[in-house]
Structures are given as C-alpha cells and as structure tokens.
Amino acid sequence: MVRFDSAWVLVRVCAVLWGLALGPTTALGQPGPLPDPASVGMTAEQNSAVVLALATVLRERFAFEERGAAAAREIEAMEAGGAFRGARNAAQLLDLIATRVAPIVDDRHFRTRYLGPEAVAGFSEAGPSAEDTAHYHEEVRLRGGEIPEVRWLAGNVGYLRIRRFLDAPPSTERLAAAMAMLVDTGALIIDVRGAPGGEPAGVANAIGHLVSERTPTVRLQVRFDPSSSRSFHAEPRTPAFIGKPVYVLTDGRTASGAEEFAYDLQAMGRATLVGETTRGAATPGGYRPLAHGFVAFIPMGIVTQAVTGGNWEGVGVVPDVEVPAAESLERAHRLALEAILERAEGVHRAIAEEGLASLKP
C-alpha cells in the first residue's frame, strides 16, 4: 500500500506503519507507550551510528537520487566534524537532526522519531498479516472512517469534512454513505483544513464521487523499486455528485494526500478552492529504521499530477479564493448559494434565497 504521510498515531500497531510505507510494506513491532526521548541517554558513538544510518538510507531510498547522495555526503561530513557528538539524549539528537539535517534534505515529509529499540527490532519488509489488516480496519472504523462531520448548511448546501483519505473499506463505505446523505444538495463544501494526508488511492476514491468518467489523478514513480510505480485514476462512483458546484476548504495545515485532493480537483477544474495555501508536502514515503531505536520518514516517491505535469512540493496549493482559514467556510457557503441561484428555479431557488438571506451581510 502506498500512502502520503499522515501523522497518525505513530507506531501504535504495525498496521498503521505499513499503511504509511511505500514499495515493500514496512512494519515495526508494537512497542506500547512511546518512550520519552528526553529520558533516553545517548553516547557520541550512538549518535554517530544513528546519523550515519540516516545518511545511508537517504542515499539508498530518497526519491531524488542525486539529492539523496548529496545530502548523505553533507551529513557524513558534519558527523565527521563532530556536529552531533554533543547530544546527551535522544531528544537532543532529534533536535540536531531537525535543525542541521532537515534543511539539507529539504522535503516537507522528512523527519525522524525515537521509538525505542524494541519497536525498531520488529521492522519487517514482509506484507501485513491478516490480523494486522483487521486491526487497521477496526481502528479506521472506530475513527469514523476519518470522516468526522456531515451536515446541511442553510440553503441546501452540503458540508463534508474529511480528515484522511484512506483506501480501506471502513473509510470508503463511510464516504459513500456521506455522499448518499448529501446527494440532493445544490452544492457541496468539502473541508480538508487541518487534514494531514492519506493515500493516493483514497484520494482517487473520493474524487470518483465527483466525476462522471474515468479520470487520471497522479503518477507515482519509485526510484528504488520501479515495480511499485503506478498511475492512479478516479473511477466514477455512486452516489455521484455530478454537475453541481464543489468547494474545497484549505489551510496551512492541509498536507500531503489532502493537498493532492485539492490540487487534483483544481487542476481538473472540478472545484473552487477557498482558504489558505496548503503545507507543500508532495513526496510520499515510509518509515525506515536507523539505529538505537530511531526511525526516519524518508520521502521515496515522485508524484506527477496528470493535468499539470507537476506537483505542490515546497510551494503548496494556492486557493482560488484566498481568505483566512477561519473565514473560509462562510465565504464558500456564500459562493455556493450564489452559484445555485444562477440557475435554480422554483423551490430550489426559494430555499437558496432563504439561505443567502440568513448569512451575515
């Protein structure tokens, strides 16, 4: 399974981590409560092992081969110069990596975490077990399919909030149920403010409810494992919301797969984006073990959008209507009602006019 990074419950169960992985599935053992990095002492030798392991992983797995190799060389040079020797605990080493290494890697998905040796010892390239998959699906189900809110706004405008775009039955089924509830609304507002990500397949599934024909979304290329490269398409799904306006709310915390959702719809001309520019994290990947209980999320796949031929890495997705995030729902609601009124007649028009009159001047 390929997923854009989503900062979910980090390493509660291996199913969550293989869901984050790219290419060969990645699982780490279930460690229980995460240790406090500030309480874990580190020696200069251990710091060196962690940092050099990070350089190796970047050289081998980073999505952009030349950049990964250049970053690895620079990290090795810093390590040889003693840049990381002074860290006395895991928290200090994480801080040094964040301040010294992250700017070199220069990717919004890259980061390191301390999970503890027991968790990292359980790392595996094997696929998830049936038990892992069942546990993952149960957690998604208990989280409401990551679709926390569905409601009607004044004037018969639908509102749907999506927290994560997942290609798991508890999520896709909940989304279909939500769309069935909103199918008779005159316009739809989809709120992805604060949404940290998801899977390209989950994004394609959501877009499938908004298009009438098979529509390409993104192409994912994986340097270290070309067999994992693939193209994604939004297949028409029911219930369908076709021929009616769609608005997507974004902010600076809209990231990764949630950005892809906004970017795809904007590129297709299928939605109007309202709010703030998104985070700018476009390179999916997975966690890789380092040494002494550390892991790093390594960006490993290059994403290309079917229409634009590019992506949103480092720059974010710029909304069509820029307003502060706190004002975006009200603005989108007004825009939706105005769009409905351009062609509504009879009771549809009366209800939309009533909704518009209820908004603040």
N, C-alpha and C positions, 0 to 999 in steps of 0.2 A: 504494500500500500504506500502511496506517495502522498505526503501531506505538506502543505506550507506549515511552518512552525506555528503552533498556538501554545502560548504559555499556560497550559492547563495545570492540573495537579501533577507536579513534576515527580515522576517516579513513585507513584503510589502502587501501581501494578505494572507489570511488564507490558500488558496490552496497551497501556497509554503510550509507552515509549515506542513500541513497534509501530504504532499509529503515526508517530512523528517521523519515523525513519524513511529513508529514500533508498531505492535499489534493494539490495539484500536486506530483509527485515531485521531490525535491531531490537533486542530485548535485554533488559537489565533485571537482575533479581529484585524481588520485593523487599525493601530494606526496613519497612516500618517507618516510624517518625524520622524525618530528615535530621541529621546532626547539625549542631550549630557550628559553622566554620570557625568562628572566633574561639571556640573551645578546643580546637584541634591543632596541636603544636606541629610545626614544620621545621626541618633542618635545611641547611643550604643544599645538601645533596638531594633531598627530596624535592625541593623547589626546582632544582636543575632537571631532575627526571621528568617532572610534570611539564615544564616549559619545552624541553627538547621533544617530548612525546607530542606536544601540540604542534611544534614545527613539522614533525614527520607527518602527522595527519593532514595538515594543510597542504603539504607537498603532494601527498597521495590522493586526497579526496576533494580538495577545494574545486568548485565549479569551473574556475578560470585557471587553467594550468600555469600560465606564466605568472600571474599574480600570486598564486599559491606558492610557487617556487621562490619568488622574490620575497614574499612575506616570511617564508621559512628561513631564508638566509639572514634576513634582518633580525629575526627573533634569535637565531643561533648566535649572531654577533653580539646582541645585547646580553644574552646569557653568559657568553664568554667574558664579557666586560663586567660581570657581577651585578647586573641590573636587578636581579630577582633574589639575590642571596639574603637580603636583609629581612625578608618576610619571616615573621616568627610564628604565624599561624595561618590556617587555610584562608581565613577572611582577608588577611593582608595580601596573600598571594593573588587571590581573586581580584582585589583592588588594583594590584600592579598590572595584571593582565588586562583589566578593563581600561586602564589609563595609558599603558605603554603598547600593548599588542592590538587592541581593538581598532585604534586609528590606522594601524598598518593594514589590517585585514580589510577595513573599510567596507563592511557589509552590515546592514541593519539586523540581520538574523544572527550573526555570530555572537556567542557568549560562552562563558564557562560557568560550571556549577561544581560544588563539592557535595557528593552524595554518600561518601564513605566506601571503604574497601569492600564490604560485603555486597553492596549493590553492584559495584563495578565488576566484581568477581563473577557475577551471574550474566555478564554480557554474552550474547549469542547472535550469530548470523542466521540461525535457523528461523523458519517461519513460526508464527504464533500457533500455539496449541488450540484445540477446540475449547479447552477450559479458559484460556486467555481471551479468546474471541467472545465467548459467552459472558465473561466478566466485563469486558469492554462494552458490549451491547447493553448489559444491565445498567452499567453506570450512565451511559448515554440516555437510556430510558428514564432513569431516576432524575436526570438533569433536564427532563422535559424535552429531550431531543435537541437541546441547545436552542430551542425556540421559546423564549420565556413570555412573550406577550403577543396577543392577537386581539384587536378591538376595532370598533367602528368609531369614526370621528364624525362630527356634525356635517350634514350634507351628503351622507352616504359615501364617505371616503374610508377606505380600508387602511389599517395600520398593522404592520407586521414587524416585530423585532427579531432579528437572527443574531445569535451570539457566536455560533461557529458553524461552518459549512462542512458537514460530515457526510460521508458516503456509507452510512450504517443504517440498517432498517429502522431502528427507533427514531432516527432523525428524519429520514426521507418519508416515512409514514406520517410523522407528526407534521411535516411541512405540507404534505398532500392534504391532511385534514384541515390545516390552517387555510390553505388556498380554497378548499371547498366552502369554508365559512365565509370567505371574502369574495367569492366569485361574482356576486351580484353587485358589488360596489362599483361606483363610477370611475374611481381612480384608486391607485394603490401607493402607499408610502411604505418603503422598506427601510428600517432603521438599523444601520450597522455601525453606529457610533460606539466606540469602545470595543468593537469586535476584534479579537486578536488573530483570527485566521481560520484555517480549515484546510480541506483537501481540494485539489483541482476537480476531482470527480464530484465532490459535494457541491462545488460552485456550479459545475455544468448541470447537475441535477436541478438546482434552484432556478437557473436560467431557463431550463426546459419548460417550466410552467409559464414562461413569459413569451415564448416564441412559437411560431406555427410551423416551422420547418427545421430540419437538422442544421445546426449552426455551429461552426468551429469556434472554439474559445482560445485555448492556448496550446502551444507545443512545448514539451519538456524534454530537454537534452541532458543526459547524464554522462559526463566525461569518463568516469572510472568504470561504468557499467552500461555501455550503449544499449544492451538488451532491455534496460529499464526505460529507455526513452520512448515517448509516446505522444500522440496528439489526443486532445480531449474535444468532445463535441457535446453540445446541449441537444438532447433528443426531446422532441415535443412530448410533454407530459400532461396528464389530466389530474385534477381540474386545471383548465387553461385560462390564463388571464391575457387575452389577446385583444388588440385593437383599442385598448384603453391606456391612458397615461400612467406612467410609473415614475416615482420619485425616490431617490436613494439618499439617505442622510449619512453624512460622513463627518469625522473629526480627526484630530491629530493622533488619536489612539486607534483609529481604524487601521488594521495592519494585515499584511500578508495575504492569505486567501480571501479575507473580506475586502481587501483592496482589489484583488483580481475581479471579484464580483462587480464592484463599482466600475472598474476600468473596462471590463468586457462590455457591460451594458452601455457605457458612454461611447465606446468605440463602435458599437452596433447601432447607435442612435436609438436605443430602446428605452432609455431612461434619462431623466434630468437629475443631476447630482446637486444637492443642496447642503451647504455647510462649510467645512474647513478642509484644507489639503490634508491628505492622509499621511501615514508614517513614512512610507517609502521603502518597504521591505519586500523584495520580489523574488529572492533566491531561496527556494526550498531546500531542505536538507534533513539531517538527522543527528542525533547524539552519538558521539564516539567516545570510547573510554580512553583516558590518558594514563595516569599513574597515581597511586596512593589515594584512590577514591575520587579523583577529579574526572569530569567529563566535559566535552565541548560540543556545542551545537555547531556543526560545520555546514555551511551552505554548499550544496553539491549539485544542484540542477539549474540549468539556464532556461528561463521562461521567455517565450516569444508569443505575443498576442497575435491572433490570426489576422486582424484588420490592420493594426498599426505596424506590425513587424518589430515592435519594441516592447518595453515594459516600464514599470514605475519605480525601479530601484533607485534609491537615493533622492528622488525628487517628489515622490508621492503622486497621488491622483488629485488633480486640481478640479474642484467642483465647477459646475456651470453657473451656479448662483452662490457666490461667496457671502456667507453671513456667519456670525459667531455660532458655535455649536448649540448653545442654549436657545438660540432663536430659530434654528433650522426647521424644527417641526412646525412651528406656527407659519413660517414662510412657505414651506412645502404644502401645508394644508390650504393656504390661500391660493397658491398657484394651481393646486389640484382642482379646487372649486371653480376657479376661473376657466380652467381647461374644460371642465364638464359643461359649463354654461355656454361654451362656444357652439355646442351642437345639441344640447339637451332640450327636450320638449316635454310638455305635459307634467306628470307628477315628478319625473326625474328633475325637471327644471325647478319646480316648486321646492323640492327638498334641497337642491343645491343652493338656491337663493336663500332659503331659510338658514342653511349652514353658514353661508357667507355673511349674512346679517348678524350671526352670533359671534363673529370674530371681533377682536379689538380693532378699532379704526386705524 
